[in-house]
Amino acid sequence: MVHFVGAGPGAPDLITLRGDALLRRADMVIWAGSLVNPELLKVCREDCEILDSARMTLEEVLDAMERAERDGLEVVRLHTGDPSVYGAIQEQMDALRERGIPFDVVPGVSSFCGAAAALEQELTLPGISQTVMLTRLAGRTPMPAGEDMRSLAAHGSTLVIFLSAGHLERLQEELLAAGRSEREPAAIVYKATWPDEVVLRCQVGTLAKTGKEHGIRLTALVVVGRVLDASYERSRLYDPGFATLFRPAHDAGADAHVDGEPREPSSASPGCEA
């Protein structure tokens, strides 16, 4: 049996209970050594065979899984974050089906959730943005038609941008070309939830400068959107004047459009704040 396990965003205690239990009993662990925190491997058995997929091809990974299946071993394929987001697991699962090797998937906490936690930020605010786009700049892997950064950024929704920290100048150009304001808030979150996590708040117009000044090139997410610094409407869900299946409306909050405690728009200069 092969278990695709999401390792979470970095902190060892953010793996799921199921994922941790599978790691503890695994006979073989194939882990994404360039991205996953090695601290997670400390729970593995002493006799567990550990392979670093950063040094392997897809064919080599599959051959190891097939060997383990022949020997009746239990395998954990450990991916960073949640394996369904930029995890390159579909090709592995399809190949396992072809070879008749059973597998399952254990979800994990995505790094974008870790970044939101580091920012202490809700990514969907009433009246500001109710859509979050997870995307990336085109690189060695091209973007499908209609999914280029300029097209997606033009929607104005909250953007969480993966795998693009090494191309911040191009990212900034694309965001501005899409009509995003130079003063729209942005953030770079380096290694969210790791001990050396760094949070850099800036604006779209200073994104490249901020990354360059702090030497950010890898293992970072970029978050762009007005949710990072804007007044917003109070949630209807907890408004006293809003009835739900579990709670009647109360007269004291009859105006369901009452705002919550808005944050003042940032008056900071277009620099960054770490």
C-alpha positions in Angstrom: 0.0 0.0 0.0 1.2 3.5 -0.8 0.0 6.5 1.2 0.4 9.9 -0.3 0.7 12.1 2.8 0.5 15.9 3.0 3.4 16.9 5.4 1.8 20.3 6.1 3.5 23.7 5.6 6.6 23.1 7.7 6.1 22.9 11.4 6.3 19.2 12.4 3.2 19.4 14.6 1.1 20.6 11.7 1.0 17.2 10.0 -2.3 15.5 10.5 -2.7 12.8 13.1 -3.3 10.2 10.4 -0.2 11.3 8.5 1.9 11.1 11.7 0.6 7.6 12.5 1.4 6.4 8.9 5.0 7.8 9.2 5.5 6.0 12.5 4.6 2.6 11.0 6.0 3.0 7.5 8.5 0.5 6.1 9.6 3.0 3.4 9.3 6.8 3.2 9.9 8.6 0.0 10.0 12.3 0.9 10.3 15.6 -1.0 13.7 16.5 0.6 13.9 19.9 -1.0 10.7 21.1 0.6 9.6 19.0 3.6 10.9 19.7 7.0 13.3 16.8 7.9 12.2 17.0 11.6 9.1 15.1 10.4 11.3 12.0 9.8 12.3 11.7 13.4 9.2 9.6 14.2 10.1 7.0 11.6 11.3 3.6 12.7 15.0 3.0 12.8 14.7 0.3 10.1 12.5 2.4 7.9 14.1 2.9 4.4 14.1 6.6 3.6 14.5 7.9 0.0 14.8 11.5 -1.0 12.7 12.1 -4.1 14.5 15.4 -4.8 17.3 13.2 -6.2 15.1 10.8 -8.1 13.1 10.7 -11.3 9.5 9.7 -11.5 10.5 6.3 -12.9 12.9 5.7 -9.9 10.2 6.7 -7.4 7.7 4.3 -9.1 10.3 1.5 -9.2 10.9 1.9 -5.5 7.2 1.8 -4.8 6.8 -1.3 -7.0 9.7 -3.0 -5.1 8.1 -2.2 -1.8 4.8 -3.6 -3.0 6.4 -6.9 -4.1 8.0 -7.2 -0.6 4.7 -6.5 1.2 5.9 -3.1 2.6 3.9 -0.1 3.5 5.1 3.1 1.8 4.5 6.8 2.7 5.1 9.2 -0.1 5.6 12.4 1.8 4.7 15.7 0.0 4.9 19.2 1.2 1.7 21.1 2.2 -1.3 19.4 0.8 -0.4 17.0 -2.0 -3.2 18.1 -4.3 -1.6 21.6 -4.8 1.5 21.6 -7.0 2.3 18.1 -5.6 2.8 16.3 -9.0 0.9 13.3 -7.6 -1.5 12.7 -10.4 1.1 11.1 -12.6 2.2 8.9 -9.7 -1.3 7.8 -8.9 -2.1 7.0 -12.5 1.1 5.0 -12.9 0.3 3.1 -9.7 -3.2 2.3 -11.1 -1.6 0.9 -14.2 0.7 -1.3 -12.1 -2.1 -2.5 -9.9 -0.6 -1.0 -6.7 -3.2 0.2 -4.2 -2.8 3.7 -2.7 -4.7 6.4 -0.8 -4.3 10.1 -0.1 -4.0 11.8 3.2 -4.7 15.6 2.9 -2.4 18.1 4.6 -2.4 21.8 5.7 -1.4 23.7 2.6 1.4 26.3 2.8 -1.2 29.0 1.7 -3.0 28.3 5.0 0.3 28.6 6.9 0.9 31.9 5.2 -2.5 33.2 6.1 -1.9 32.1 9.7 1.5 33.9 9.7 -0.2 37.0 8.4 -3.0 36.7 11.0 -5.3 37.3 8.0 -8.6 35.9 6.7 -8.3 35.7 3.0 -12.1 36.1 2.3 -13.6 39.2 3.8 -17.3 40.3 3.2 -17.5 43.2 0.8 -13.8 42.9 -0.1 -13.0 39.5 -1.6 -14.9 36.2 -1.6 -12.6 34.5 -4.0 -9.0 33.2 -3.5 -7.0 32.2 -6.5 -4.0 29.8 -6.0 -1.7 30.2 -9.0 1.8 30.7 -10.2 3.8 32.5 -12.8 4.7 30.7 -16.0 8.1 29.1 -15.8 9.5 25.9 -17.1 6.0 24.7 -16.7 3.9 26.9 -19.0 0.4 28.2 -18.0 -2.7 26.9 -19.9 -4.5 29.4 -22.1 -6.4 32.0 -20.0 -4.5 31.3 -16.8 -1.6 33.7 -17.3 -1.0 36.0 -14.4 -2.3 39.1 -16.1 -5.6 37.5 -16.9 -6.2 36.1 -13.4 -5.0 39.2 -11.6 -7.5 41.3 -13.6 -10.3 39.7 -11.6 -9.3 41.7 -8.5 -9.7 38.7 -6.1 -7.2 37.7 -3.4 -4.2 36.0 -5.0 -1.9 33.5 -3.4 1.1 33.0 -5.7 3.2 29.8 -5.5 6.6 29.0 -7.0 7.3 32.6 -8.1 9.5 34.1 -5.4 12.5 34.0 -7.8 10.7 36.1 -10.4 9.2 39.0 -8.4 10.1 41.7 -10.9 8.1 39.9 -13.6 5.3 39.2 -11.1 5.1 42.9 -10.2 5.0 43.9 -13.9 2.2 41.4 -14.6 0.1 42.6 -11.6 0.4 46.2 -12.6 -0.3 45.4 -16.3 -3.5 43.7 -15.1 -4.7 46.9 -13.4 -3.7 46.2 -9.8 -2.8 49.4 -8.0 0.8 50.1 -7.1 -0.5 50.8 -3.5 -2.5 47.6 -3.2 -1.2 45.7 -0.2 0.9 42.6 -0.7 3.0 40.3 1.4 5.8 37.8 1.0 5.8 34.9 3.4 9.1 33.0 3.5 8.9 29.4 5.0 5.6 29.8 6.7 5.4 28.0 10.1 9.1 27.0 10.0 11.4 28.3 12.8 13.0 30.8 10.4 9.7 32.1 9.0 9.8 35.7 7.7 6.8 37.8 6.9 7.3 40.9 4.7 4.4 43.3 4.2 4.7 45.6 1.2 2.7 46.9 -1.7 2.4 45.7 -5.3 4.6 48.5 -6.5 7.4 47.5 -4.1 7.1 43.7 -4.3 10.4 43.2 -6.3 12.3 45.7 -4.2 11.2 44.0 -1.0 12.1 40.6 -2.1 15.5 41.8 -3.3 16.3 43.7 -0.1 15.6 40.6 2.0 17.2 38.0 -0.4 14.0 36.1 -1.0 14.2 33.8 -4.0 12.8 30.4 -2.9 10.4 28.7 -0.5 8.1 31.8 -0.3 4.5 32.6 -1.1 3.2 35.9 -2.3 -0.2 37.1 -1.2 -1.9 40.1 -3.0 -5.2 41.6 -2.2 -7.2 44.3 -0.5 -8.0 41.9 2.3 -4.6 42.6 3.7 -5.5 46.2 4.6 -9.1 47.3 4.2 -12.3 48.1 6.0 -14.8 45.3 5.6 -18.4 44.4 6.3 -19.3 42.5 9.4 -20.1 38.8 8.8 -23.8 38.0 8.4 -23.3 34.7 10.1 -22.8 36.2 13.6 -24.9 39.3 13.2 -27.7 39.4 15.8 -30.2 40.5 13.2 -29.4 37.5 10.9 -31.5 34.4 11.6 -29.9 31.0 10.9 -31.1 27.4 11.3 -29.6 27.4 14.8 -30.4 30.9 16.1 -33.3 33.3 15.7 -32.7 37.0 14.8 -32.6 39.6 17.5 -33.9 43.1 17.3 -30.7 44.5 18.6 -28.9 43.8 15.4 -31.7 44.3 13.0 -29.3 46.0 10.5 -27.5 43.1 9.0 -25.2 45.6 7.1 -23.6 47.0 10.3 -19.8 47.0 9.8 -17.5 45.4 12.2 -14.3 47.0 13.5 -12.7 48.2 10.3 -9.0 48.6 10.0 -7.7 51.9 8.9 -6.1 51.7 5.4 -2.4 51.7 5.7 -0.7 55.1 5.6 2.8 53.5 5.4 5.1 54.6 2.6 5.4 52.1 -0.2 8.2 50.3 1.6 7.9 47.1 3.5 7.5 46.1 7.1 9.0 42.9 8.4 
